[in-house]
C-alpha cells in the first residue's frame, strides 16, 4: 500500500564521492534531494513523506524549508532543525560535550587514519545496535577509496562554514511532522526535540524513553509502525500517555514496560488528505471518488 525508497546521499554507498568539503554544503544536498524527488514523480505525482535520522534529519528540515510543496509529511528520528541545534548548543554544556566528537573531523587525513585503526574498532563502539554482518558491510564500504573522507566531509562542510545554515530563509514549515525521539541519545540532548517544534506548524513528538541514537535498530518494529501509520494517515488523536508497544509476531511476547521501546507521546495530528499510495504507476482514481 506504499513504496519505500532509500537512496544513498552523495558520498555514500556507490555514489560519486567528491573530496572537497564544499561539495557537501547544505544547499547542494537540498538540490540533490529535489532532483531525486522530481525524477521519482516525472510520470505520476506521488505523495512523498521524507524520513530523516540524525544528520539526515537536519537535511530533511532544510529541504522542507525550501521545498515544502514537494512533500506531504516529515518523519524526523533524533534529528535537528539547524536553529534548534544552535539554540541548544550555545546554551547547554551537555550538548557541547556531546557534540565535541565532530571537532577533530575538521582536520584532513588524521581522522580517517584514526577511525580505520584496528579494523575500524571505533565503529564497533559507535554502532552497538548493528549486527556483525551489518558492521562488516559498513567496514567494507568505508574501506573503499574516498568513502570515509566523503562521509566526514559532511561534518567538515558544517564546521568550515557554519554561517551557511544561518543564511537559509527559515520560517515555520507547513508540513505535518512526527518526531521520534530517543531520550538516551549519545549525541543530541532532549530539549532539541521541543526546539524543533518551534519551526513546525503541526507536529507530534514520540519519546522513546530508554532508547538511544540508534532507536530504529533497537526498536525496528515500533519505529516502522510509527512511520507506516503516519505515511498512510492512520494516526489517531492521542492524549499524553506512556505505554510500551507490543508488536511482536505473537501477542504473548509483549515487550517489557521498562524496555528501550517504551514510548511517551505528546500532541495530536490533524488529518491530511487521503493518500492513494497503493496505486500502480499508471493507475488513477475516478473523479467521483
Helices and strands as residue ranges (DSSP letters): G 21-24, H 26-40, E 49-53, H 55-67, G 68-70, E 73-77, H 82-89, H 93-99, G 100-106, H 110-126, H 132-143, H 147-160, H 163-166, E 176-182, H 191-197, E 203-208, H 215-218, H 220-231, E 241-244, E 262-266
